[in-house]
């Protein structure tokens, strides 16, 4: 390669924008009806209305949740929850009947 081409390439790479940092988690509060719970796997399925802040339409979605939050929660319970979307997954941060 010609040295002036290599110099231009180095300038182009050095001037390139940095790769964007990982997206910040987005949180939202909602309520819904528990469809199923698997505390051993830390998962809960909740049927809920649209949650615009998380870009979710009305649906039933399986969320990840700490097992401790799932104690005393059963299918059919109406719950209020705070959910978070981070790293392509949905997690429950707070949960109450």
Secondary structure by P-SEA (a helix, b strand, c coil): ccaaaaaaaaaaaaacccccccccbbbbbbbbbbccccccccbbbbbbcccccccccbbbbbbbbcccccccccccccccbbbbbcccbbbbccccc
